[in-house]
């Protein structure tokens, strides 16, 4: 039997992250991404001729491709498991359910391509992905969703990445699952749910992020982490419907989220 690293070496790795850069789409609830060189080559040259550059990066925990900690959302003052949010939060972060308590994720992944199901490159703004959509996409892919899976929902919204106004959906909205679809995922016992949009779930036109019921269902009620702002274009193009999924948050003590670079490994 081939060793694990030998099997990995024969696999093809698909990057599922969007690039982090100035001017990128960011939710109005979070600070913009900033990067500035603090030291440039030549600012300081060592006696042997060597020089180094470095940067200052300013970003929120929910900017770019990122994963939500269970501390990110509360409902009526309670976090997942009935934890009183006010009792575990401070200016220094969360003593419970923070991103530092999320283990690295290595599991089976499944992509449910709703855009392909509807024969479009991208779903319409404000389109609500339904339970029927998810079931039909699963059938079309010929896969089952199993307990512990990472389930990635493709809407095609990644194609709007270079148009921040459209991507954020502040006016026109953005496609994504509704509360019923989120509950369908939760009932299957998945480990993590991912999508290409800023808010994972459907954003209705002219409503912005007024309510986020799928976040409540997944994070608060079910303890299932959410990954947002993925790019599932290349993965969908391979035709693979199941794969090995790998990601890990930065170990930021007490934070409510973290940038990540998720990967899909498929048979090479």
Secondary structure, 3 states (H helix, E strand, C coil): CCCHHHHHHCEEEEECECCCCCCCCCCCCCCCCEEEEEECCCCCECCCCCECCEEEEECCCCCCCEEECHHHCCECCECHHHCEHHHHEECCEECCCCHHHCCCEEEEEEEEEHHHHCCCCCCCCCCEECHHHHHHHHHHHCCCCCCCCEEEEECCHHHHCCCHHHHHCCCCCECEECHHHHHHHHHCCCCEEEECCCCCECECCCCCCCCCHHHHHHHHHCCCEEEECECCHHHHHHCCCEEEEEECCCCCCCCCEEECCCEEEEEC
